[in-house]
């Protein structure tokens, strides 16, 4: 998926090797890990929003 404008999460480390990146597409959202940029997960905005809400709601160790 060339031509996408990838943005790193503000929670990613500054070394650049442990980053979640996100990019808008014509049909939704693309997600990838910076260390494996060829592996891209496609989703829609509603599903991503549900995932984020779920992660925020779970207690952390």
CHARMM internal coordinates of N, CA and C (Angstrom, degrees):
IC EDIT
DIST 1 N 1 CA 1.4523
DIST 1 CA 1 C 1.5236
ANGL 1 N 1 CA 1 C 108.88
DIST 1 C 2 N 1.2697
ANGL 1 CA 1 C 2 N 115.07
DIHE 1 N 1 CA 1 C 2 N 83.27
DIST 2 N 2 CA 1.4579
ANGL 1 C 2 N 2 CA 118.57
DIHE 1 CA 1 C 2 N 2 CA 178.94
DIST 2 CA 2 C 1.5240
ANGL 2 N 2 CA 2 C 109.59
DIHE 1 C 2 N 2 CA 2 C -84.56
DIST 2 C 3 N 1.3045
ANGL 2 CA 2 C 3 N 114.99
DIHE 2 N 2 CA 2 C 3 N 160.30
DIST 3 N 3 CA 1.4520
ANGL 2 C 3 N 3 CA 120.17
DIHE 2 CA 2 C 3 N 3 CA 177.86
DIST 3 CA 3 C 1.5125
ANGL 3 N 3 CA 3 C 114.98
DIHE 2 C 3 N 3 CA 3 C 86.23
DIST 3 C 4 N 1.3261
ANGL 3 CA 3 C 4 N 117.61
DIHE 3 N 3 CA 3 C 4 N 1.11
DIST 4 N 4 CA 1.4643
ANGL 3 C 4 N 4 CA 119.73
DIHE 3 CA 3 C 4 N 4 CA 178.17
DIST 4 CA 4 C 1.5254
ANGL 4 N 4 CA 4 C 109.86
DIHE 3 C 4 N 4 CA 4 C -84.93
DIST 4 C 5 N 1.3145
ANGL 4 CA 4 C 5 N 116.34
DIHE 4 N 4 CA 4 C 5 N 149.45
DIST 5 N 5 CA 1.4661
ANGL 4 C 5 N 5 CA 122.05
DIHE 4 CA 4 C 5 N 5 CA 177.31
DIST 5 CA 5 C 1.5265
ANGL 5 N 5 CA 5 C 107.61
DIHE 4 C 5 N 5 CA 5 C -97.09
DIST 5 C 6 N 1.3392
ANGL 5 CA 5 C 6 N 116.49
DIHE 5 N 5 CA 5 C 6 N 97.41
DIST 6 N 6 CA 1.4598
ANGL 5 C 6 N 6 CA 122.24
DIHE 5 CA 5 C 6 N 6 CA -176.99
DIST 6 CA 6 C 1.5249
ANGL 6 N 6 CA 6 C 110.41
DIHE 5 C 6 N 6 CA 6 C -82.39
DIST 6 C 7 N 1.3272
ANGL 6 CA 6 C 7 N 116.17
DIHE 6 N 6 CA 6 C 7 N 138.25
DIST 7 N 7 CA 1.4637
ANGL 6 C 7 N 7 CA 123.39
DIHE 6 CA 6 C 7 N 7 CA 178.78
DIST 7 CA 7 C 1.5215
ANGL 7 N 7 CA 7 C 108.00
DIHE 6 C 7 N 7 CA 7 C -126.13
DIST 7 C 8 N 1.3410
ANGL 7 CA 7 C 8 N 116.78
DIHE 7 N 7 CA 7 C 8 N 135.23
DIST 8 N 8 CA 1.4612
ANGL 7 C 8 N 8 CA 121.46
DIHE 7 CA 7 C 8 N 8 CA 178.70
DIST 8 CA 8 C 1.5192
ANGL 8 N 8 CA 8 C 110.59
DIHE 7 C 8 N 8 CA 8 C -84.25
DIST 8 C 9 N 1.3063
ANGL 8 CA 8 C 9 N 115.14
DIHE 8 N 8 CA 8 C 9 N 146.88
DIST 9 N 9 CA 1.4516
ANGL 8 C 9 N 9 CA 121.12
DIHE 8 CA 8 C 9 N 9 CA 173.93
DIST 9 CA 9 C 1.5227
ANGL 9 N 9 CA 9 C 109.51
DIHE 8 C 9 N 9 CA 9 C -64.40
DIST 9 C 10 N 1.3133
ANGL 9 CA 9 C 10 N 117.01
DIHE 9 N 9 CA 9 C 10 N 142.63
DIST 10 N 10 CA 1.4659
ANGL 9 C 10 N 10 CA 120.87
DIHE 9 CA 9 C 10 N 10 CA 177.00
DIST 10 CA 10 C 1.5266
ANGL 10 N 10 CA 10 C 111.51
DIHE 9 C 10 N 10 CA 10 C -68.66
DIST 10 C 11 N 1.3313
ANGL 10 CA 10 C 11 N 117.93
DIHE 10 N 10 CA 10 C 11 N -13.13
DIST 11 N 11 CA 1.4620
ANGL 10 C 11 N 11 CA 122.32
DIHE 10 CA 10 C 11 N 11 CA 178.83
DIST 11 CA 11 C 1.5230
ANGL 11 N 11 CA 11 C 112.19
DIHE 10 C 11 N 11 CA 11 C -92.28
DIST 11 C 12 N 1.3274
ANGL 11 CA 11 C 12 N 118.49
DIHE 11 N 11 CA 11 C 12 N -1.27
DIST 12 N 12 CA 1.4615
ANGL 11 C 12 N 12 CA 122.00
DIHE 11 CA 11 C 12 N 12 CA 179.97
DIST 12 CA 12 C 1.5179
ANGL 12 N 12 CA 12 C 110.08
DIHE 11 C 12 N 12 CA 12 C -75.06
DIST 12 C 13 N 1.3471
ANGL 12 CA 12 C 13 N 115.21
DIHE 12 N 12 CA 12 C 13 N 154.08
DIST 13 N 13 CA 1.4629
ANGL 12 C 13 N 13 CA 117.07
DIHE 12 CA 12 C 13 N 13 CA 179.40
DIST 13 CA 13 C 1.5239
ANGL 13 N 13 CA 13 C 109.96
DIHE 12 C 13 N 13 CA 13 C -72.30
DIST 13 C 14 N 1.3106
ANGL 13 CA 13 C 14 N 115.33
DIHE 13 N 13 CA 13 C 14 N 159.51
DIST 14 N 14 CA 1.4584
ANGL 13 C 14 N 14 CA 120.23
DIHE 13 CA 13 C 14 N 14 CA -174.64
DIST 14 CA 14 C 1.5199
ANGL 14 N 14 CA 14 C 113.02
DIHE 13 C 14 N 14 CA 14 C -80.59
DIST 14 C 15 N 1.3393
ANGL 14 CA 14 C 15 N 117.67
DIHE 14 N 14 CA 14 C 15 N -10.19
DIST 15 N 15 CA 1.4549
ANGL 14 C 15 N 15 CA 120.60
DIHE 14 CA 14 C 15 N 15 CA 179.55
DIST 15 CA 15 C 1.5131
ANGL 15 N 15 CA 15 C 113.30
DIHE 14 C 15 N 15 CA 15 C -70.53
DIST 15 C 16 N 1.3188
ANGL 15 CA 15 C 16 N 116.55
DIHE 15 N 15 CA 15 C 16 N -19.40
DIST 16 N 16 CA 1.4514
ANGL 15 C 16 N 16 CA 120.43
DIHE 15 CA 15 C 16 N 16 CA 177.04
DIST 16 CA 16 C 1.5103
ANGL 16 N 16 CA 16 C 115.58
DIHE 15 C 16 N 16 CA 16 C 87.95
DIST 16 C 17 N 1.3361
ANGL 16 CA 16 C 17 N 118.62
DIHE 16 N 16 CA 16 C 17 N -3.91
DIST 17 N 17 CA 1.4562
ANGL 16 C 17 N 17 CA 120.64
DIHE 16 CA 16 C 17 N 17 CA -177.41
DIST 17 CA 17 C 1.5166
ANGL 17 N 17 CA 17 C 113.37
DIHE 16 C 17 N 17 CA 17 C -103.53
DIST 17 C 18 N 1.3013
ANGL 17 CA 17 C 18 N 118.46
DIHE 17 N 17 CA 17 C 18 N -0.21
DIST 18 N 18 CA 1.4584
ANGL 17 C 18 N 18 CA 121.86
DIHE 17 CA 17 C 18 N 18 CA -177.35
DIST 18 CA 18 C 1.5236
ANGL 18 N 18 CA 18 C 108.08
DIHE 17 C 18 N 18 CA 18 C -136.13
DIST 18 C 19 N 1.3310
ANGL 18 CA 18 C 19 N 115.69
DIHE 18 N 18 CA 18 C 19 N 60.48
DIST 19 N 19 CA 1.4574
ANGL 18 C 19 N 19 CA 119.88
DIHE 18 CA 18 C 19 N 19 CA -171.83
DIST 19 CA 19 C 1.5219
ANGL 19 N 19 CA 19 C 112.09
DIHE 18 C 19 N 19 CA 19 C -124.55
DIST 19 C 20 N 1.3065
ANGL 19 CA 19 C 20 N 115.48
DIHE 19 N 19 CA 19 C 20 N 140.25
DIST 20 N 20 CA 1.4535
ANGL 19 C 20 N 20 CA 121.72
DIHE 19 CA 19 C 20 N 20 CA 169.11
DIST 20 CA 20 C 1.5236
ANGL 20 N 20 CA 20 C 106.23
DIHE 19 C 20 N 20 CA 20 C -94.81
DIST 20 C 21 N 1.3264
ANGL 20 CA 20 C 21 N 116.00
DIHE 20 N 20 CA 20 C 21 N 131.51
DIST 21 N 21 CA 1.4597
ANGL 20 C 21 N 21 CA 120.95
DIHE 20 CA 20 C 21 N 21 CA 179.46
DIST 21 CA 21 C 1.5208
ANGL 21 N 21 CA 21 C 109.02
DIHE 20 C 21 N 21 CA 21 C -120.78
DIST 21 C 22 N 1.3083
ANGL 21 CA 21 C 22 N 116.08
DIHE 21 N 21 CA 21 C 22 N 147.88
DIST 22 N 22 CA 1.4575
ANGL 21 C 22 N 22 CA 122.30
DIHE 21 CA 21 C 22 N 22 CA -176.69
DIST 22 CA 22 C 1.5243
ANGL 22 N 22 CA 22 C 108.83
DIHE 21 C 22 N 22 CA 22 C -134.93
DIST 22 C 23 N 1.3344
ANGL 22 CA 22 C 23 N 116.10
DIHE 22 N 22 CA 22 C 23 N 146.21
DIST 23 N 23 CA 1.4680
ANGL 22 C 23 N 23 CA 120.61
DIHE 22 CA 22 C 23 N 23 CA 178.72
DIST 23 CA 23 C 1.5232
ANGL 23 N 23 CA 23 C 109.23
DIHE 22 C 23 N 23 CA 23 C -147.19
DIST 23 C 24 N 1.3248
ANGL 23 CA 23 C 24 N 116.90
DIHE 23 N 23 CA 23 C 24 N 137.78
DIST 24 N 24 CA 1.4645
ANGL 23 C 24 N 24 CA 118.81
DIHE 23 CA 23 C 24 N 24 CA 174.75
DIST 24 CA 24 C 1.5293
ANGL 24 N 24 CA 24 C 110.02
DIHE 23 C 24 N 24 CA 24 C -73.86
DIST 24 C 25 N 1.3315
ANGL 24 CA 24 C 25 N 116.57
DIHE 24 N 24 CA 24 C 25 N 145.58
DIST 25 N 25 CA 1.4637
ANGL 24 C 25 N 25 CA 122.50
DIHE 24 CA 24 C 25 N 25 CA 174.76
DIST 25 CA 25 C 1.5264
ANGL 25 N 25 CA 25 C 107.76
DIHE 24 C 25 N 25 CA 25 C -122.60
DIST 25 C 26 N 1.3176
ANGL 25 CA 25 C 26 N 116.45
DIHE 25 N 25 CA 25 C 26 N 177.63
DIST 26 N 26 CA 1.4718
ANGL 25 C 26 N 26 CA 119.98
DIHE 25 CA 25 C 26 N 26 CA 178.43
DIST 26 CA 26 C 1.5229
ANGL 26 N 26 CA 26 C 111.72
DIHE 25 C 26 N 26 CA 26 C -66.59
DIST 26 C 27 N 1.3360
ANGL 26 CA 26 C 27 N 116.49
DIHE 26 N 26 CA 26 C 27 N -26.73
DIST 27 N 27 CA 1.4660
ANGL 26 C 27 N 27 CA 119.96
DIHE 26 CA 26 C 27 N 27 CA -175.54
DIST 27 CA 27 C 1.5172
ANGL 27 N 27 CA 27 C 114.10
DIHE 26 C 27 N 27 CA 27 C -112.03
DIST 27 C 28 N 1.3284
ANGL 27 CA 27 C 28 N 118.81
DIHE 27 N 27 CA 27 C 28 N -4.13
DIST 28 N 28 CA 1.4642
ANGL 27 C 28 N 28 CA 119.95
DIHE 27 CA 27 C 28 N 28 CA -178.84
DIST 28 CA 28 C 1.5093
ANGL 28 N 28 CA 28 C 112.83
DIHE 27 C 28 N 28 CA 28 C 168.84
DIST 28 C 29 N 1.3373
ANGL 28 CA 28 C 29 N 115.35
DIHE 28 N 28 CA 28 C 29 N -125.70
DIST 29 N 29 CA 1.4582
ANGL 28 C 29 N 29 CA 122.48
DIHE 28 CA 28 C 29 N 29 CA -173.68
DIST 29 CA 29 C 1.5306
ANGL 29 N 29 CA 29 C 109.07
DIHE 28 C 29 N 29 CA 29 C -133.20
DIST 29 C 30 N 1.3320
ANGL 29 CA 29 C 30 N 116.58
DIHE 29 N 29 CA 29 C 30 N 140.39
DIST 30 N 30 CA 1.4607
ANGL 29 C 30 N 30 CA 122.62
DIHE 29 CA 29 C 30 N 30 CA 173.34
DIST 30 CA 30 C 1.5241
ANGL 30 N 30 CA 30 C 108.22
DIHE 29 C 30 N 30 CA 30 C -111.63
DIST 30 C 31 N 1.3352
ANGL 30 CA 30 C 31 N 116.47
DIHE 30 N 30 CA 30 C 31 N 138.30
DIST 31 N 31 CA 1.4611
ANGL 30 C 31 N 31 CA 123.07
DIHE 30 CA 30 C 31 N 31 CA 178.48
DIST 31 CA 31 C 1.5229
ANGL 31 N 31 CA 31 C 108.81
DIHE 30 C 31 N 31 CA 31 C -126.19
DIST 31 C 32 N 1.3379
ANGL 31 CA 31 C 32 N 116.79
DIHE 31 N 31 CA 31 C 32 N 146.43
DIST 32 N 32 CA 1.4573
ANGL 31 C 32 N 32 CA 120.47
DIHE 31 CA 31 C 32 N 32 CA 175.06
DIST 32 CA 32 C 1.5201
ANGL 32 N 32 CA 32 C 110.28
DIHE 31 C 32 N 32 CA 32 C -156.32
DIST 32 C 33 N 1.3302
ANGL 32 CA 32 C 33 N 115.58
DIHE 32 N 32 CA 32 C 33 N 162.38
DIST 33 N 33 CA 1.4629
ANGL 32 C 33 N 33 CA 123.26
DIHE 32 CA 32 C 33 N 33 CA 171.54
DIST 33 CA 33 C 1.5243
ANGL 33 N 33 CA 33 C 106.69
DIHE 32 C 33 N 33 CA 33 C -92.57
DIST 33 C 34 N 1.3167
ANGL 33 CA 33 C 34 N 117.67
DIHE 33 N 33 CA 33 C 34 N 139.31
DIST 34 N 34 CA 1.4615
ANGL 33 C 34 N 34 CA 120.02
DIHE 33 CA 33 C 34 N 34 CA -177.37
DIST 34 CA 34 C 1.5255
ANGL 34 N 34 CA 34 C 112.30
DIHE 33 C 34 N 34 CA 34 C -65.19
DIST 34 C 35 N 1.3406
ANGL 34 CA 34 C 35 N 118.10
DIHE 34 N 34 CA 34 C 35 N -27.92
DIST 35 N 35 CA 1.4624
ANGL 34 C 35 N 35 CA 119.36
DIHE 34 CA 34 C 35 N 35 CA -179.21
DIST 35 CA 35 C 1.5287
ANGL 35 N 35 CA 35 C 113.10
DIHE 34 C 35 N 35 CA 35 C -83.47
DIST 35 C 36 N 1.3400
ANGL 35 CA 35 C 36 N 118.09
DIHE 35 N 35 CA 35 C 36 N -9.36
DIST 36 N 36 CA 1.4679
ANGL 35 C 36 N 36 CA 122.29
DIHE 35 CA 35 C 36 N 36 CA 174.58
DIST 36 CA 36 C 1.5301
ANGL 36 N 36 CA 36 C 108.89
DIHE 35 C 36 N 36 CA 36 C -135.91
DIST 36 C 37 N 1.3297
ANGL 36 CA 36 C 37 N 117.70
DIHE 36 N 36 CA 36 C 37 N 66.56
DIST 37 N 37 CA 1.4644
ANGL 36 C 37 N 37 CA 121.10
DIHE 36 CA 36 C 37 N 37 CA -172.34
DIST 37 CA 37 C 1.5296
ANGL 37 N 37 CA 37 C 115.07
DIHE 36 C 37 N 37 CA 37 C -65.41
DIST 37 C 38 N 1.3265
ANGL 37 CA 37 C 38 N 118.00
DIHE 37 N 37 CA 37 C 38 N -17.76
DIST 38 N 38 CA 1.4673
ANGL 37 C 38 N 38 CA 119.61
DIHE 37 CA 37 C 38 N 38 CA 179.53
DIST 38 CA 38 C 1.5278
ANGL 38 N 38 CA 38 C 112.04
DIHE 37 C 38 N 38 CA 38 C -77.85
DIST 38 C 39 N 1.3316
ANGL 38 CA 38 C 39 N 117.40
DIHE 38 N 38 CA 38 C 39 N -18.56
DIST 39 N 39 CA 1.4631
ANGL 38 C 39 N 39 CA 121.90
DIHE 38 CA 38 C 39 N 39 CA 179.70
DIST 39 CA 39 C 1.5254
ANGL 39 N 39 CA 39 C 108.60
DIHE 38 C 39 N 39 CA 39 C -91.93
DIST 39 C 40 N 1.3197
ANGL 39 CA 39 C 40 N 116.25
DIHE 39 N 39 CA 39 C 40 N 107.37
DIST 40 N 40 CA 1.4624
ANGL 39 C 40 N 40 CA 121.93
DIHE 39 CA 39 C 40 N 40 CA -174.12
DIST 40 CA 40 C 1.5175
ANGL 40 N 40 CA 40 C 109.99
DIHE 39 C 40 N 40 CA 40 C -119.41
DIST 40 C 41 N 1.3123
ANGL 40 CA 40 C 41 N 116.00
DIHE 40 N 40 CA 40 C 41 N 132.89
DIST 41 N 41 CA 1.4608
ANGL 40 C 41 N 41 CA 123.22
DIHE 40 CA 40 C 41 N 41 CA 176.11
DIST 41 CA 41 C 1.5215
ANGL 41 N 41 CA 41 C 107.95
DIHE 40 C 41 N 41 CA 41 C -102.58
DIST 41 C 42 N 1.3229
ANGL 41 CA 41 C 42 N 116.59
DIHE 41 N 41 CA 41 C 42 N 126.80
DIST 42 N 42 CA 1.4611
ANGL 41 C 42 N 42 CA 121.22
DIHE 41 CA 41 C 42 N 42 CA 177.76
DIST 42 CA 42 C 1.5217
ANGL 42 N 42 CA 42 C 109.57
DIHE 41 C 42 N 42 CA 42 C -104.85
DIST 42 C 43 N 1.3162
ANGL 42 CA 42 C 43 N 116.23
DIHE 42 N 42 CA 42 C 43 N 137.04
DIST 43 N 43 CA 1.4583
ANGL 42 C 43 N 43 CA 121.45
DIHE 42 CA 42 C 43 N 43 CA 179.50
DIST 43 CA 43 C 1.5253
ANGL 43 N 43 CA 43 C 108.63
DIHE 42 C 43 N 43 CA 43 C -149.87
DIST 43 C 44 N 1.3206
ANGL 43 CA 43 C 44 N 115.52
DIHE 43 N 43 CA 43 C 44 N 176.90
DIST 44 N 44 CA 1.4651
ANGL 43 C 44 N 44 CA 118.76
DIHE 43 CA 43 C 44 N 44 CA 175.45
DIST 44 CA 44 C 1.5278
ANGL 44 N 44 CA 44 C 108.94
DIHE 43 C 44 N 44 CA 44 C -106.22
DIST 44 C 45 N 1.3036
ANGL 44 CA 44 C 45 N 115.87
DIHE 44 N 44 CA 44 C 45 N 167.79
DIST 45 N 45 CA 1.4723
ANGL 44 C 45 N 45 CA 121.04
DIHE 44 CA 44 C 45 N 45 CA -175.21
DIST 45 CA 45 C 1.5285
ANGL 45 N 45 CA 45 C 112.44
DIHE 44 C 45 N 45 CA 45 C -61.47
DIST 45 C 46 N 1.3143
ANGL 45 CA 45 C 46 N 117.22
DIHE 45 N 45 CA 45 C 46 N -40.79
DIST 46 N 46 CA 1.4590
ANGL 45 C 46 N 46 CA 120.62
DIHE 45 CA 45 C 46 N 46 CA -178.94
DIST 46 CA 46 C 1.5143
ANGL 46 N 46 CA 46 C 112.70
DIHE 45 C 46 N 46 CA 46 C -64.67
DIST 46 C 47 N 1.3218
ANGL 46 CA 46 C 47 N 116.97
DIHE 46 N 46 CA 46 C 47 N -42.21
DIST 47 N 47 CA 1.4644
ANGL 46 C 47 N 47 CA 121.17
DIHE 46 CA 46 C 47 N 47 CA 179.11
DIST 47 CA 47 C 1.5196
ANGL 47 N 47 CA 47 C 110.82
DIHE 46 C 47 N 47 CA 47 C -66.42
DIST 47 C 48 N 1.3228
ANGL 47 CA 47 C 48 N 117.38
DIHE 47 N 47 CA 47 C 48 N -42.56
DIST 48 N 48 CA 1.4610
ANGL 47 C 48 N 48 CA 120.44
DIHE 47 CA 47 C 48 N 48 CA 177.76
DIST 48 CA 48 C 1.5236
ANGL 48 N 48 CA 48 C 110.57
DIHE 47 C 48 N 48 CA 48 C -63.51
DIST 48 C 49 N 1.3195
ANGL 48 CA 48 C 49 N 117.64
DIHE 48 N 48 CA 48 C 49 N -41.47
DIST 49 N 49 CA 1.4672
ANGL 48 C 49 N 49 CA 121.00
DIHE 48 CA 48 C 49 N 49 CA 178.29
DIST 49 CA 49 C 1.5259
ANGL 49 N 49 CA 49 C 110.64
DIHE 48 C 49 N 49 CA 49 C -61.71
DIST 49 C 50 N 1.3332
ANGL 49 CA 49 C 50 N 117.63
DIHE 49 N 49 CA 49 C 50 N -40.18
DIST 50 N 50 CA 1.4681
ANGL 49 C 50 N 50 CA 121.24
DIHE 49 CA 49 C 50 N 50 CA 177.71
DIST 50 CA 50 C 1.5230
ANGL 50 N 50 CA 50 C 111.07
DIHE 49 C 50 N 50 CA 50 C -64.35
DIST 50 C 51 N 1.3278
ANGL 50 CA 50 C 51 N 117.21
DIHE 50 N 50 CA 50 C 51 N -41.83
DIST 51 N 51 CA 1.4606
ANGL 50 C 51 N 51 CA 121.07
DIHE 50 CA 50 C 51 N 51 CA 177.47
DIST 51 CA 51 C 1.5211
ANGL 51 N 51 CA 51 C 110.75
DIHE 50 C 51 N 51 CA 51 C -60.60
DIST 51 C 52 N 1.3146
ANGL 51 CA 51 C 52 N 117.43
DIHE 51 N 51 CA 51 C 52 N -46.61
DIST 52 N 52 CA 1.4666
ANGL 51 C 52 N 52 CA 121.39
DIHE 51 CA 51 C 52 N 52 CA -178.93
DIST 52 CA 52 C 1.5225
ANGL 52 N 52 CA 52 C 110.71
DIHE 51 C 52 N 52 CA 52 C -63.12
DIST 52 C 53 N 1.3340
ANGL 52 CA 52 C 53 N 117.63
DIHE 52 N 52 CA 52 C 53 N -42.97
DIST 53 N 53 CA 1.4689
ANGL 52 C 53 N 53 CA 120.34
DIHE 52 CA 52 C 53 N 53 CA 177.27
DIST 53 CA 53 C 1.5243
ANGL 53 N 53 CA 53 C 110.83
DIHE 52 C 53 N 53 CA 53 C -60.79
DIST 53 C 54 N 1.3202
ANGL 53 CA 53 C 54 N 117.17
DIHE 53 N 53 CA 53 C 54 N -42.37
DIST 54 N 54 CA 1.4598
ANGL 53 C 54 N 54 CA 121.04
DIHE 53 CA 53 C 54 N 54 CA 179.58
DIST 54 CA 54 C 1.5142
ANGL 54 N 54 CA 54 C 112.74
DIHE 53 C 54 N 54 CA 54 C -64.48
DIST 54 C 55 N 1.3220
ANGL 54 CA 54 C 55 N 116.64
DIHE 54 N 54 CA 54 C 55 N -42.40
DIST 55 N 55 CA 1.4650
ANGL 54 C 55 N 55 CA 120.56
DIHE 54 CA 54 C 55 N 55 CA 178.71
DIST 55 CA 55 C 1.5231
ANGL 55 N 55 CA 55 C 110.40
DIHE 54 C 55 N 55 CA 55 C -64.49
DIST 55 C 56 N 1.3099
ANGL 55 CA 55 C 56 N 117.41
DIHE 55 N 55 CA 55 C 56 N -41.81
DIST 56 N 56 CA 1.4669
ANGL 55 C 56 N 56 CA 120.88
DIHE 55 CA 55 C 56 N 56 CA 179.47
DIST 56 CA 56 C 1.5196
ANGL 56 N 56 CA 56 C 112.06
DIHE 55 C 56 N 56 CA 56 C -66.85
DIST 56 C 57 N 1.3247
ANGL 56 CA 56 C 57 N 117.59
DIHE 56 N 56 CA 56 C 57 N -31.13
DIST 57 N 57 CA 1.4647
ANGL 56 C 57 N 57 CA 121.40
DIHE 56 CA 56 C 57 N 57 CA -176.72
DIST 57 CA 57 C 1.5272
ANGL 57 N 57 CA 57 C 112.65
DIHE 56 C 57 N 57 CA 57 C -78.35
DIST 57 C 58 N 1.3310
ANGL 57 CA 57 C 58 N 118.03
DIHE 57 N 57 CA 57 C 58 N -23.89
DIST 58 N 58 CA 1.4608
ANGL 57 C 58 N 58 CA 121.33
DIHE 57 CA 57 C 58 N 58 CA -177.91
DIST 58 CA 58 C 1.5264
ANGL 58 N 58 CA 58 C 110.25
DIHE 57 C 58 N 58 CA 58 C -75.21
DIST 58 C 59 N 1.3315
ANGL 58 CA 58 C 59 N 116.37
DIHE 58 N 58 CA 58 C 59 N 134.50
DIST 59 N 59 CA 1.4701
ANGL 58 C 59 N 59 CA 118.49
DIHE 58 CA 58 C 59 N 59 CA 175.62
DIST 59 CA 59 C 1.5281
ANGL 59 N 59 CA 59 C 109.91
DIHE 58 C 59 N 59 CA 59 C -67.21
DIST 59 C 60 N 1.3083
ANGL 59 CA 59 C 60 N 116.03
DIHE 59 N 59 CA 59 C 60 N 144.41
DIST 60 N 60 CA 1.4673
ANGL 59 C 60 N 60 CA 121.15
DIHE 59 CA 59 C 60 N 60 CA 179.67
DIST 60 CA 60 C 1.5134
ANGL 60 N 60 CA 60 C 109.82
DIHE 59 C 60 N 60 CA 60 C -102.98
DIST 60 C 61 N 1.3359
ANGL 60 CA 60 C 61 N 116.13
DIHE 60 N 60 CA 60 C 61 N 147.29
DIST 61 N 61 CA 1.4819
ANGL 60 C 61 N 61 CA 119.49
DIHE 60 CA 60 C 61 N 61 CA 179.76
DIST 61 CA 61 C 1.5115
ANGL 61 N 61 CA 61 C 112.22
DIHE 60 C 61 N 61 CA 61 C -68.50
END
COOR INIT
IC SEED 1 N 1 CA 1 C
IC BUILD
